[in-house]
Amino acid sequence: MGLKKQIFGWSMYDFANTIFSALFITIYFPLFIILKGGNAFHVGLVISASMLLAGLLVPFLGAVADITQRKKLLLFIFTVLCCIFTFLTGFFTLAFVLLLGLLANFFYHASLDVYDSFLVNLSNKRNIGRISGIGTAVGYLGTILSVGIAHLIGSFYGYETILGIKIMFVITALLFFGFSLFTFLLVKETSKIKIKKAHFKKAFTKVIYTIKNLKKFKYIWLFLLASFLYADATNTAIIFLYLYARDQIGLSLVQFLPIYVLMASAAVVGSLLFGKITDNIGHKKTLYIVLFSWIVIILILYIKTTFTTFLLVGTVGGALLGGIWTTTRPILVDLAPKDKIAELFGYQGLTEKFSGVIGPVLFGAIAVTLGFRQALLAVILLFLSGALVLKFVKGAR
């Protein structure tokens, strides 16, 4: 099968999973919790718990993928389970909704690290940034489609109604699974190894070896710490984006959806732009530019939150969001030995998941006690800390 078809198939998984991220994580799951009688702290707690669970298990599963090279099989299993729990989330009381949301988000994040590890099979050092950017850009096209569907469903069943959200959960699950089929059909996997108990034992041994030999992988671990910090800030911003606008400037969901389309469009442009920049000037330098730009725009929002500044931050932030995911993957490929790529993407995922344990709970707690605007300071601090740790990472282009 041609490489271009495989790259297209790979990027379509970004298209599919970004639909889930937009409709479930950013818009409807947090709103559903509020409508069911919960609050911002409940939202943060569920997301944090699911990321903690993923963080503990994903490096181990990544090691299984490295040993067996059955990445596509594992990706399929995680995707199907995520879609099942997403489908069911709208049909139960608050306590069970929280549990199903936790499981859906866990399998979503478990799938991302296996998906990312395919990049090393589809690229080389000269084009890795561009291919990573294509995947990210195609992903945000999925966001644009999802917002259009949300607007259509909302116009019939209500934008902030229990019934409307139930329907959106079902549609989200179907869209995620349906578009992911391009990946499973087009991306080549030559391994036919049957995953056995012995592979799990060997994977456990590999993970323990990596942990015991921290010095050997010093710069990888420093990068993972940096990723821990800036991914924390990024994930928190995504999760509370709509609730912040709702609280601070009284933005309704129907008003928010066109802004979200604008942000996603900016992310498409940012992904492609930063994909080219990172191949030209280097991955680490490009990531610096992205992180400090985030700090500047969030400071603007903190100083003055109006519709205009929210729109500005949303648009520029969308482009920078594309830049973060586009540059992170090539840096890890620069640093990681090829025989440990999926495992180390699992660790990179682990840092992001653990970051998701801290950021959403911290933001939610500050938002409930001091207000949403004050909670922005925690996001700024995390971006700044991530940039400072990145300074000490060597070996990335």
Salt bridges, closest charged atoms under 4 A:
ASP14 OD2 - ARG329 NH1 3.65
ASP113 OD2 - LYS353 NZ 2.68
ASP116 OD1 - ARG329 NH1 3.03
GLU160 OE1 - ARG246 NH2 3.59
GLU189 OE1 - ARG70 NE 3.27
ASP279 OD1 - ARG397 NH2 3.85
ASP334 OD2 - HIS283 NE2 3.55
GLU343 OE1 - LYS340 NZ 3.03
